[in-house]
Amino acid sequence: MDFLSVDHQPGRKLSTLLIAFSGWADAAEGATSAVKFLKRKLKAQKFAEFDPEDFYDFSQTRPTTTRTRDGKRHIHWPANEFFHIENPDTGDGLMLFTGVEPNLRWRTYSQGVARLAAEQGVETVVHVGALLDAVPHTRPVKLSGTATRPDLSEFLEGREIRSSNYQGPTGISSSVMDACVKQGLGYSSIWGHTPHYLQAAPNYRVAYTLLQIMTRLLHLPLDLEELRGAASKFDEEVAKAVQADEQIGSYVAKLEGQYDESVADSTIPDPEDLVRDVERFLRGER
């Protein structure tokens, strides 16, 4: 794989791969914020990366530039980086991948992820994402997910994380899942649902909820108090903003009713009804 550069070998088997993509699959940065917190707390070490030249139309996914205090400018290209960490309790290795959804050669990109994972001894792949949904911020974060292996499905079902019935245009995570399954790896994808009426990012509430699930699934001894505090502060700021807008407050009350009804019925609301609600809300905003 000419597009892959490896700085060093981790030196241990990395049995699990955790993935998060920025952009389309990361509403309000809920997923990438969770993985960034994990990387920082467990001192992840970068060991490999993809060259972005093969996978991006830079007029669509533009690199960014920053200026240092001494006036020098640096270009930051779309980053697709692999890290490794050690579980402090068990000594097991964990592989992390954070990337940007590519514009080009999705199958080659996905096969590259799957092959490197297999080479490092990965047996299980866990993807986390965040999506916009017609859900209220005043209720527990809704999660949905899917898995290709019975033990992973059992874990999700035990936490009432149900599969979505969505069909339609998809993202790079589905392509990576397909490549990993063909490589013989178990795969699970977990999504946090973000209120579509909130523009604030990162949404620490979603990040905190996703990390709670990840630490249990991956048996990671991670103190989440710092992130929980950030989520509480986020809730306070959102509550103030909603209280100051009567129209938003009325809409949130309606979403609360739908949410409570769905929980009582133990059913997931019809996605078409939710889309219609969102469209009516946006027409009212315009």
Residue, then its C-alpha position, 0 to 999 in steps of 0.5 A: m500500500d503505497f499510500l500508507s506510511v508506518d513510523h514504527q510497529p506497536g510491539r504488541k497485538l492490537s486486538t481491537l480497532l476503534i474508529a471515528f470519522s470527522g464530517w458527515a458521520d460526526a454531528a456536532e463532533g460528538a464521536t471525534s470528541a469522545v475518541k480525542f478524550l480517550k487518546r489524551k487520557l490514555k496517551a495514544q501513540k501515532f504509528a501510521e498514517f495515510d497519504p491524503e493525496d490519493f483520496y481527496d479532491f482538495s477543492q472539495t475537502r480543503p486543507t487548512t492553514t495556520r499562522t504561528r506567532d513568528g509569522k510562519r504559515h503551516i498547511h494542515w492536510p486531511a489527516n487519517e492517522f493510526f494510534h496504539i494504546e495499552n489498557p492499563d489494567t490488562g496490558d492489551g493493545l488497542m488500535l485507534f483510527t481517526g480519519v476524514e471521509p475521503n472524496l475518492r477511492w473509497r474501496t481502496y481506502s477501506q481495504g487499507v484500513a482493514r488490511l492494516a488492522a488484520e496485520q496488527g492482530v485486530e479481531t474486533v472493529v468498533h466504529v462510533g459516529a454521531l448523527l442529527d435527529a429529531v430528539p430532545h436535549t432534555r432526555p438521555v442521549k439516544l443510541s442506535g447501532t449494529a453488529t456483525r457478531p453475536d457477542l457484539s449484538e448481545f452487548l448492544e441489545g443488553r443496553e437497548i441499543r437498537s439497529s436503525n431501519y435507515q436505507g439510502p445514501t451512506g458514508i465511509s463507515s459502511s464501506v469500511m465495515d464491508a471491507c472489515v467483514k470481508q477480512g474476517l473481522g467482527y464489526s460494530s457501529i454505535w451512533g449517538h443521536t444529536p438534536h438537530y436544532l443545536q448548532a453548538a459543537p462539540n456536543y459533550r453530552v453525546a461524547y460522554t454517552l458514547l464513551q460510557i458505552m465504549t469503556r464498557l465494551l472495551h473494558l477500559p479503566l477510564d475516568l470520565e469525570e472531566l468529560r461528565g463535567a463538560a457535558s453538564k456545563f453544555d446542558e446548562e448553556v443549552a437550557k439557557a438558550v432554549q429558554a430564551d427562544e419561545q419557538i424552540g422551547s415549544y418545539v422541544a416540548k413536542l419532541e419530549g412528548q414523542y420521546d416519552e411516548s416511544v419509550a413507553d411503547s418500546t418502539i422507535p418512531d417512524p423515521e418518515d414522521l421524524v423527517r416531516d417534523v424536521e422539515r416543518f420546523l425548518r420551514g418555520e425558521r425560514 
